[in-house]
């Protein structure tokens, strides 16, 4: 049985992107992980902004997408701190 997943990649800054946490590297890792577990990627969401404050655009889009598919999606991230860094997002 194939399970649906969404991928979320984020870097806080251009500096972080240069330090090896690049969006392409995160996406490659997460796509490979999904393929190895036979997850079908329904959507990919990318933000290049800090998570210290709420309001990231792609994060909000991902949450809205997940709500529409409640209970039927797996959310894939490289590290949990890619998802949340403030209480509102948590």
C-alpha positions in Angstrom: 0.0 0.0 0.0 1.4 3.4 -1.0 1.1 6.1 1.6 1.0 9.8 0.6 3.5 12.2 2.0 4.4 15.9 1.9 7.9 17.1 2.0 9.0 20.3 3.8 12.4 21.9 3.4 13.6 25.1 5.0 16.7 27.1 5.6 16.7 30.2 7.8 19.1 32.3 5.7 21.3 32.3 2.7 24.3 31.7 5.1 22.7 28.5 6.3 22.2 27.5 2.7 25.9 27.9 2.0 26.8 25.9 5.2 25.5 22.6 3.8 21.8 22.8 4.8 20.8 23.6 1.2 17.3 23.1 0.0 18.4 20.8 -2.8 20.3 18.6 -0.3 17.2 18.4 2.0 14.9 17.6 -1.0 17.2 14.9 -2.3 17.4 13.3 1.2 13.7 13.4 1.7 12.8 12.2 -1.8 15.2 9.3 -1.3 13.7 8.5 2.1 10.2 8.5 0.6 11.1 6.3 -2.3 12.8 3.8 0.0 9.6 3.5 2.0 7.2 3.6 -1.0 5.7 6.9 0.0 4.1 8.9 -2.8 5.0 12.6 -2.5 1.8 14.5 -2.9 3.4 18.0 -2.5 6.7 19.7 -1.7 6.9 22.9 0.3 10.0 25.1 0.6 10.7 28.1 2.8 13.9 30.3 2.9 13.1 32.2 6.0 13.5 32.0 9.8 11.0 29.9 11.9 11.5 32.0 15.0 8.3 34.0 14.1 5.1 32.5 12.8 3.9 33.2 9.3 6.1 31.3 6.9 4.3 31.1 3.5 5.0 27.6 2.4 4.6 26.3 6.0 1.1 27.8 6.0 0.3 26.2 2.7 1.5 22.8 3.9 -0.6 23.0 7.0 -3.7 23.9 4.9 -2.9 21.0 2.5 -2.5 18.6 5.5 -5.8 19.7 7.0 -7.6 18.9 3.7 -6.1 15.4 3.9 -6.4 14.9 7.7 -5.1 11.6 8.8 -3.9 10.5 5.4 -0.5 12.2 5.1 2.9 11.7 6.3 5.0 14.9 6.8 8.7 14.4 6.0 11.4 16.9 7.2 15.1 16.5 7.5 15.0 17.6 11.2 12.1 18.6 13.4 13.5 22.1 13.8 12.8 22.6 10.1 9.1 22.6 11.2 8.9 24.7 14.3 10.9 27.2 16.3 8.0 29.2 17.8 5.1 28.2 20.0 2.4 29.2 17.5 3.7 26.7 14.9 4.2 24.0 17.4 
